[in-house]
Amino acid sequence: MAQTRTRFANYWLEQALAEEGDSTLPAPPLEGDASCDVAIVGGGYTGLWTAIELKARDPVLDVRLIEKHICGWGASSRNAGYLLNMWAKYPTMRRLFGTERALAVGRAADAALEEVVSFCARNGIDAEIARRGWLWGATLPQSAAEWRPLVDALEPYQVAPLRELSAEEIADRWGLTGLHGGAIDDKAGHLQPGKLVRGLRRVAIERGVTIHENTPMTRLHRASPPRLETPRGTLRAKRIVLGIYAWAAQLPELRRSLAVTGYANAVTAAMPERLEKSGFADAPAFNDTRNMINSLRPTAGGRVMFGKPGTALAWAGNTGEAFEHDTAWLLDGQRRHRELDPIMPGLEAAYAWSGPIDRTRDGLPFFGRLPGAPDILYATGFSGDGVGPCRMAGKAMAAMAMDEDGAWADFGLVRPPMQDLPPEPVRWIGVRMVRAALRRSDDAVHAGRRPEPLTRGLTGLISVGIASRSDE
């Protein structure tokens, strides 16, 4: 029976904390009233990259970061650890931003991926980075060409992120069977996300960032200068940066731009011999072509990690215990075996965990200044793909916090809240209907049936999967 952990625990974070042991640098709660140049809310990738980037720009800048639990407690350690660029989102970005700005975001995401790798190497962060690529594997014959429009769209600009592989190549190299071909991005990879976020925490403190853990923000004052309250003190700053992922949906200014959904991951027991024999020990990060995608990758310890969207859905952005126990969808034996056994049979979860995801309708993050409060900045909407893009978010937040002009001022992801989701209860009902339709559509097409008209109509209302598949 799989273990399901809550509160401070998931597989990646437990590993990272165990390695730290007694070497953990202190980050005591905020006590009393304080002020600083920049206050950051959230101790995940966005908040920590922002803090590090600010200190790189101005080492004497007074930067404080508050985190309601411990750094890495949220999505930054609960994710699958996929280190990806953003070329798979190019069709959507081109439609929203235009060709030049979409290409600029894609190139910035490429650079961000390389920066994550080089930063870890320079600063002694052993995040178990494996540059083995990202494989987009077709589960149906008709989905074997889904990547070709993307390849064709980028070819005139000398951008070639994907190369095709046959089903036989995939099976021979990594032991993944039952696919109808695939496309691989060789620049991508996977890593241990908990070790990355805890490494960023260490570097931030070493560079002079003051971190207060176990310090939740209880109230945000949209004044000038802005101020935030915590259980035992207040913090006033010239700028406040919100790097709070799914919890950003609780802010009225951002609520109708985000849908908070669940995602679950699990790891098997260690089986290094099997992985070495099949070739999966050196496999890329894998996603299939389903709407409700499956994730699959090896770990450095000889396990298999697999993941699947959960069923939890937040009302008005409020997350709760449902997101901490949203693993039943992943652990359901019938569905797991039906979807994963054809690709890699016999996977059983030894340890499972879950958490909330900040999804946007278009599947893209957005950065900017809070409407009506220009001294409060946000970066959110990563839609389950933030390991690399959060590096860009940190640079954008730091540039805006310091009122810098330049490339970030016209960056495609720097945009106001879309407000393109309906208010409650319509949003909660609508997103639930769409997700159910996506599951029905997956089941129908993989059983050789055409989804019924209502299901087909609903599946087009929100971006799904890792890759955007059309300009529509």
C-alpha positions as CSV (number, residue, x, y, z in Angstrom):
1,M,0.0,0.0,0.0
2,A,1.4,3.4,-1.0
3,Q,2.2,5.9,1.7
4,T,0.5,9.3,1.3
5,R,2.2,12.1,3.1
6,T,0.9,15.5,4.1
7,R,2.0,18.8,5.5
8,F,5.8,19.1,5.2
9,A,6.4,15.8,3.5
10,N,6.8,14.5,0.0
11,Y,9.4,12.2,-1.4
12,W,11.6,14.9,-2.9
13,L,11.5,17.2,0.2
14,E,12.1,14.4,2.6
15,Q,15.2,13.4,0.7
16,A,16.4,17.0,0.6
17,L,15.9,17.7,4.3
18,A,17.5,14.4,5.3
19,E,20.6,15.4,3.3
20,E,20.7,18.8,4.9
21,G,20.5,17.4,8.4
22,D,22.2,19.7,10.9
23,S,23.6,21.9,8.2
24,T,20.3,23.7,7.7
25,L,20.8,27.5,8.0
26,P,18.3,29.1,10.4
27,A,15.3,31.1,9.2
28,P,13.4,32.2,12.3
29,P,9.8,33.6,12.1
30,L,9.3,37.3,11.8
31,E,8.9,38.9,15.3
32,G,7.7,42.5,15.6
33,D,7.6,45.2,13.0
34,A,10.3,45.6,10.3
35,S,10.9,47.3,7.1
36,C,13.0,46.5,4.0
37,D,13.6,47.5,0.4
38,V,11.9,44.4,-1.1
39,A,9.7,41.9,0.7
40,I,9.0,38.6,-1.0
41,V,6.1,36.3,-0.1
42,G,6.7,32.7,-0.9
43,G,9.7,30.4,-0.4
44,G,9.6,28.5,-3.6
45,Y,11.4,28.9,-6.9
46,T,9.9,32.3,-7.8
47,G,10.5,33.9,-4.5
48,L,14.1,32.5,-4.0
49,W,15.2,33.3,-7.6
50,T,13.8,36.8,-7.2
51,A,15.7,37.2,-3.9
52,I,19.0,35.9,-5.4
53,E,18.6,38.1,-8.5
54,L,18.0,41.2,-6.4
55,K,21.1,40.6,-4.4
56,A,23.1,40.0,-7.6
57,R,21.9,43.4,-8.9
58,D,22.5,45.3,-5.6
59,P,24.3,43.3,-2.8
60,V,23.4,46.0,-0.2
61,L,19.7,45.8,-1.0
62,D,17.7,44.8,2.1
63,V,15.6,41.8,0.9
64,R,13.4,39.8,3.2
65,L,11.4,36.7,2.3
66,I,8.6,35.2,4.4
67,E,7.3,31.6,3.9
68,K,4.2,30.2,5.7
69,H,5.9,26.8,6.3
70,I,9.4,26.0,5.2
71,C,11.1,26.9,1.9
72,G,10.1,24.3,-0.7
73,W,6.9,23.2,1.1
74,G,4.7,23.9,-1.9
75,A,4.8,23.3,-5.6
76,S,8.5,23.7,-5.8
77,S,9.2,20.4,-4.2
78,R,5.9,18.5,-5.1
79,N,6.4,18.7,-8.9
80,A,7.8,16.0,-11.2
81,G,11.1,17.8,-11.6
82,Y,10.9,18.3,-15.3
83,L,13.4,20.9,-16.5
84,L,11.8,22.2,-19.8
85,N,12.0,25.1,-22.1
86,M,8.8,26.6,-23.5
87,W,8.9,25.8,-27.2
88,A,6.0,23.4,-26.9
89,K,3.9,26.4,-26.0
90,Y,5.0,28.4,-29.1
91,P,1.7,28.2,-31.0
92,T,-0.2,29.6,-28.1
93,M,2.4,32.3,-27.5
94,R,2.4,33.3,-31.1
95,R,-1.3,33.7,-31.1
96,L,-1.2,35.8,-27.9
97,F,2.0,37.8,-28.3
98,G,2.9,37.8,-32.0
99,T,5.8,36.0,-33.6
100,E,8.7,38.1,-32.4
101,R,7.6,38.2,-28.8
102,A,6.8,34.5,-28.8
103,L,10.3,33.7,-30.2
104,A,11.8,36.0,-27.5
105,V,10.0,34.1,-24.7
106,G,11.1,30.8,-26.2
107,R,14.8,31.9,-26.4
108,A,14.6,33.3,-22.9
109,A,13.2,30.0,-21.6
110,D,16.1,28.2,-23.4
111,A,18.5,30.5,-21.6
112,A,16.8,30.0,-18.2
113,L,17.2,26.3,-18.5
114,E,20.9,26.7,-19.1
115,E,21.1,29.1,-16.2
116,V,19.5,26.7,-13.8
117,V,22.1,24.1,-14.7
118,S,25.1,26.5,-14.5
119,F,23.9,28.1,-11.3
120,C,23.7,24.7,-9.6
121,A,27.2,23.8,-10.8
122,R,28.7,27.1,-9.6
123,N,27.0,27.0,-6.2
124,G,27.4,23.3,-5.2
125,I,23.7,22.4,-5.5
126,D,23.5,18.7,-6.3
127,A,20.0,18.7,-7.8
128,E,20.6,15.4,-9.6
129,I,20.3,17.2,-13.0
130,A,20.1,14.7,-15.8
131,R,20.1,16.3,-19.3
132,R,18.5,13.4,-21.0
133,G,15.7,15.3,-22.8
134,W,12.0,15.4,-22.8
135,L,10.1,12.8,-24.8
136,W,6.6,13.5,-26.1
137,G,5.2,10.0,-26.8
138,A,2.2,9.2,-29.0
139,T,-0.3,6.8,-27.4
140,L,-2.4,6.6,-30.6
141,P,-1.5,6.3,-34.3
142,Q,-3.4,9.6,-35.0
143,S,-1.4,11.5,-32.4
144,A,1.9,10.5,-33.9
145,A,2.1,13.7,-35.9
146,E,0.9,16.2,-33.2
147,W,4.3,17.8,-32.9
148,R,4.8,18.4,-36.7
149,P,2.8,21.7,-36.8
150,L,5.1,23.0,-34.0
151,V,8.2,21.9,-35.9
152,D,7.0,23.4,-39.1
153,A,6.0,26.7,-37.4
154,L,9.5,27.1,-35.9
155,E,11.6,25.9,-38.9
156,P,11.7,29.4,-40.7
157,Y,13.3,30.8,-37.6
158,Q,16.1,28.2,-37.4
159,V,14.6,26.8,-34.2
160,A,14.4,23.0,-34.1
161,P,13.5,21.9,-30.5
162,L,12.2,18.5,-31.4
163,R,13.4,15.5,-33.4
164,E,11.3,12.5,-34.2
165,L,11.9,9.0,-33.0
166,S,10.2,5.8,-34.1
167,A,8.3,3.5,-31.7
168,E,11.1,1.0,-32.2
169,E,13.8,3.5,-31.3
170,I,12.0,4.4,-28.1
171,A,11.4,0.8,-27.1
172,D,15.0,-0.2,-27.8
173,R,16.6,2.7,-26.0
174,W,14.4,3.0,-22.9
175,G,12.1,0.0,-22.8
176,L,9.0,2.1,-23.3
177,T,6.5,0.1,-25.4
178,G,3.1,0.5,-26.8
179,L,3.8,4.0,-28.3
180,H,3.4,5.1,-31.9
181,G,6.5,7.2,-32.1
182,G,7.5,10.3,-30.4
183,A,9.5,13.5,-30.5
184,I,12.3,14.4,-28.2
185,D,13.7,17.7,-27.0
186,D,17.4,16.9,-26.3
187,K,18.1,20.1,-24.4
188,A,15.6,19.4,-21.6
189,G,16.0,17.0,-18.7
190,H,14.9,16.2,-15.2
191,L,16.1,16.9,-11.6
192,Q,15.4,16.5,-7.9
193,P,13.1,19.5,-7.3
194,G,13.4,19.4,-3.5
195,K,17.2,19.6,-3.6
196,L,17.0,22.5,-6.1
197,V,14.7,24.6,-3.9
198,R,16.6,23.9,-0.7
199,G,19.8,24.7,-2.5
200,L,18.4,28.1,-3.6
201,R,17.4,28.7,0.0
202,R,20.9,28.1,1.2
203,V,22.4,30.4,-1.5
204,A,19.9,33.2,-0.8
205,I,20.8,33.2,2.9
206,E,24.5,33.1,2.2
207,R,24.1,36.2,0.0
208,G,22.4,38.2,2.7
209,V,18.7,37.5,2.1
210,T,16.8,37.4,5.4
211,I,14.3,34.5,5.4
212,H,11.5,34.1,7.9
213,E,10.0,30.6,7.8
214,N,6.8,29.6,9.6
215,T,5.6,33.2,8.8
216,P,2.3,33.3,6.8
217,M,1.0,36.5,5.3
218,T,-2.3,37.1,7.0
219,R,-3.1,40.4,5.4
220,L,-1.8,42.5,2.4
221,H,-2.1,46.3,2.6
222,R,-2.3,47.8,-0.9
223,A,-0.9,51.1,0.3
224,S,2.2,53.1,-0.8
225,P,4.5,51.9,0.5
226,P,2.8,48.5,0.8
227,R,2.7,46.5,4.0
228,L,1.9,42.9,5.0
229,E,0.9,41.5,8.3
230,T,1.9,38.2,9.8
231,P,0.8,36.4,13.0
232,R,3.6,38.1,15.1
233,G,4.6,41.2,13.2
234,T,4.4,43.4,10.2
235,L,6.7,44.0,7.3
236,R,6.7,47.3,5.3
237,A,8.6,47.5,2.0
238,K,9.2,49.7,-1.0
239,R,8.1,46.7,-3.2
240,I,6.4,43.5,-2.4
241,V,6.8,40.4,-4.6
242,L,4.2,37.7,-4.5
243,G,5.6,34.3,-5.5
244,I,2.8,32.2,-4.0
245,Y,1.7,29.9,-6.9
246,A,-1.8,28.5,-6.5
247,W,-2.4,30.6,-3.4
248,A,-2.4,33.7,-5.7
249,A,-5.9,32.7,-6.7
250,Q,-7.1,34.0,-3.3
251,L,-6.3,37.5,-4.3
252,P,-9.4,39.2,-5.8
253,E,-7.3,40.9,-8.6
254,L,-6.0,37.5,-9.8
255,R,-8.8,35.1,-8.9
256,R,-10.6,35.1,-12.3
257,S,-7.3,34.4,-14.1
258,L,-6.5,31.2,-12.3
259,A,-8.1,27.8,-11.7
260,V,-6.6,25.8,-8.9
261,T,-6.5,22.1,-9.6
262,G,-4.7,19.1,-8.2
263,Y,-1.8,17.0,-9.4
264,A,-0.5,13.8,-7.9
265,N,2.9,12.1,-8.2
266,A,4.3,8.8,-6.9
267,V,7.5,6.8,-6.9
268,T,7.9,3.1,-7.0
269,A,10.2,1.1,-4.7
270,A,13.8,1.1,-5.9
271,M,14.4,-1.3,-8.8
272,P,17.7,-0.3,-10.3
273,E,18.3,-3.7,-11.9
274,R,15.1,-3.6,-13.9
275,L,15.8,0.0,-15.0
276,E,19.3,-0.7,-16.1
277,K,18.3,-3.8,-18.0
278,S,15.5,-1.9,-19.9
279,G,17.5,1.3,-20.5
280,F,15.0,3.3,-18.5
281,A,17.7,4.3,-16.0
282,D,18.9,6.8,-18.6
283,A,15.5,7.8,-19.9
284,P,14.3,11.3,-20.6
285,A,11.4,13.0,-18.9
286,F,8.3,11.5,-20.6
287,N,4.8,12.7,-21.2
288,D,2.1,11.1,-23.3
289,T,-0.3,12.7,-25.8
290,R,-3.4,12.3,-23.6
291,N,-5.4,15.4,-22.6
292,M,-4.9,14.4,-18.9
293,I,-1.3,13.6,-19.4
294,N,0.7,10.9,-17.7
295,S,4.3,11.8,-16.5
296,L,7.0,9.2,-16.2
297,R,10.7,9.4,-15.4
298,P,13.5,7.6,-13.6
299,T,15.0,8.9,-10.3
300,A,18.7,8.9,-9.4
301,G,17.9,6.3,-6.8
302,G,16.7,3.7,-9.3
303,R,12.9,4.3,-8.9
304,V,10.3,5.3,-11.4
305,M,8.3,8.4,-10.8
306,F,4.8,8.7,-12.4
307,G,2.2,11.4,-12.1
308,K,-1.3,12.3,-13.2
309,P,-3.7,15.2,-12.7
310,G,-5.9,14.8,-9.6
311,T,-9.5,15.6,-9.0
312,A,-9.3,18.4,-6.4
313,L,-10.6,21.8,-7.4
314,A,-10.5,25.0,-5.4
315,W,-13.6,27.2,-4.8
316,A,-12.6,30.9,-5.1
317,G,-8.9,29.8,-5.0
318,N,-9.1,28.4,-1.5
319,T,-7.0,25.3,-1.1
320,G,-7.5,22.8,1.7
321,E,-6.9,19.3,2.9
322,A,-8.4,17.9,-0.3
323,F,-5.3,18.9,-2.2
324,E,-3.1,17.1,0.4
325,H,-4.8,13.8,-0.2
326,D,-5.5,14.0,-3.9
327,T,-3.8,10.7,-4.9
328,A,-6.8,8.4,-5.4
329,W,-6.9,9.3,-9.1
330,L,-3.3,8.4,-9.5
331,L,-3.5,5.2,-7.4
332,D,-6.6,3.9,-9.0
333,G,-5.4,0.5,-10.1
334,Q,-7.7,0.1,-13.1
335,R,-6.9,3.4,-14.7
336,R,-3.2,3.3,-13.8
337,H,-2.8,-0.2,-15.4
338,R,-4.9,0.8,-18.4
339,E,-2.8,3.9,-19.2
340,L,0.7,3.0,-18.0
341,D,1.0,-0.8,-18.4
342,P,1.1,-0.6,-22.2
343,I,4.1,1.8,-21.8
344,M,5.8,0.4,-18.7
345,P,4.0,-2.4,-17.0
346,G,3.6,-3.3,-13.4
347,L,4.3,0.1,-11.7
348,E,3.1,0.3,-8.1
349,A,3.4,3.3,-5.9
350,A,5.5,3.0,-2.8
351,Y,5.0,6.7,-1.9
352,A,2.5,9.2,-3.2
353,W,1.9,12.9,-2.7
354,S,-0.2,15.7,-4.2
355,G,-0.7,19.4,-4.2
356,P,-2.4,22.4,-5.9
357,I,-1.5,23.8,-9.3
358,D,-2.1,27.4,-10.5
359,R,-3.6,26.9,-14.0
360,T,-4.3,29.6,-16.5
361,R,-6.8,29.1,-19.3
362,D,-4.0,29.5,-21.9
363,G,-1.5,27.3,-20.0
364,L,1.0,30.2,-19.7
365,P,2.3,32.1,-16.6
366,F,1.9,35.8,-16.3
367,F,4.0,38.4,-14.5
368,G,3.2,42.0,-13.6
369,R,2.1,44.6,-11.1
370,L,-1.1,44.1,-9.1
371,P,-3.9,46.3,-10.6
372,G,-4.3,49.4,-8.5
373,A,-1.2,48.6,-6.4
374,P,1.9,49.1,-8.7
375,D,4.4,48.5,-5.8
376,I,3.1,44.9,-5.4
377,L,4.3,42.5,-8.1
378,Y,3.1,39.0,-8.9
379,A,4.3,36.0,-10.9
380,T,1.9,33.1,-11.2
381,G,0.0,30.7,-13.5
382,F,2.8,28.3,-14.1
383,S,0.3,25.5,-14.9
384,G,2.4,22.7,-13.5
385,D,5.5,23.7,-15.5
386,G,7.5,26.1,-13.4
387,V,11.0,24.7,-12.8
388,G,12.6,26.5,-15.7
389,P,10.1,29.4,-16.2
390,C,10.4,30.4,-12.5
391,R,14.0,31.4,-13.3
392,M,12.6,33.9,-15.8
393,A,10.0,35.0,-13.3
394,G,12.8,35.8,-10.8
395,K,14.6,38.0,-13.3
396,A,11.4,39.7,-14.3
397,M,10.4,40.4,-10.7
398,A,13.8,41.7,-9.8
399,A,13.8,44.0,-12.8
400,M,10.4,45.4,-12.1
401,A,11.1,45.8,-8.4
402,M,14.1,48.0,-9.3
403,D,12.2,49.9,-12.0
404,E,14.6,48.8,-14.7
405,D,13.8,49.4,-18.3
406,G,14.9,46.9,-21.0
407,A,13.9,43.5,-22.3
408,W,11.5,42.7,-19.5
409,A,9.4,45.7,-20.1
410,D,8.1,44.2,-23.4
411,F,8.4,40.6,-22.4
412,G,5.4,38.5,-23.5
413,L,4.7,37.0,-20.1
414,V,4.7,40.4,-18.5
415,R,1.0,41.0,-18.9
416,P,-2.0,42.0,-16.8
417,P,-4.4,39.4,-15.3
418,M,-6.5,37.9,-18.1
419,Q,-9.7,37.7,-16.1
420,D,-10.9,35.2,-18.6
421,L,-12.5,32.7,-16.2
422,P,-16.1,33.3,-14.9
423,P,-16.9,34.0,-11.3
424,E,-18.0,31.4,-8.8
425,P,-20.0,29.3,-8.9
426,V,-19.9,29.2,-12.7
427,R,-16.1,28.7,-12.7
428,W,-16.0,25.8,-10.3
429,I,-18.9,24.1,-12.1
430,G,-17.4,24.8,-15.6
431,V,-13.8,23.7,-14.8
432,R,-15.2,20.5,-13.2
433,M,-17.2,19.8,-16.4
434,V,-14.2,20.5,-18.6
435,R,-12.0,18.2,-16.6
436,A,-14.6,15.4,-16.7
437,A,-14.9,15.9,-20.5
438,L,-11.2,15.6,-20.9
439,R,-11.2,12.3,-19.1
440,R,-14.1,11.1,-21.1
441,S,-12.4,12.1,-24.3
442,D,-9.2,10.3,-23.4
443,D,-11.1,7.1,-22.6
444,A,-13.2,7.3,-25.8
445,V,-10.4,7.9,-28.3
446,H,-8.2,5.2,-26.7
447,A,-11.1,2.8,-27.0
448,G,-11.5,3.6,-30.6
449,R,-14.7,5.7,-30.2
450,R,-15.4,9.3,-31.3
451,P,-16.2,11.5,-28.2
452,E,-19.8,12.7,-28.2
453,P,-20.4,16.4,-29.3
454,L,-20.7,17.9,-25.8
455,T,-17.4,16.3,-24.7
456,R,-15.7,17.6,-27.9
457,G,-17.0,21.1,-27.2
458,L,-16.0,21.2,-23.6
459,T,-12.4,20.0,-24.2
460,G,-11.6,23.1,-26.2
461,L,-12.4,25.6,-23.4
462,I,-9.1,25.4,-21.5
463,S,-5.5,24.6,-22.4
464,V,-4.5,21.1,-21.4
465,G,-1.3,19.0,-21.4
466,I,2.2,20.3,-21.5
467,A,2.2,21.2,-25.2
468,S,-0.1,23.6,-27.0
469,R,-1.4,21.8,-30.1
470,S,-2.9,24.5,-32.3
471,D,-3.3,28.2,-32.9
472,E,-7.0,28.0,-32.2
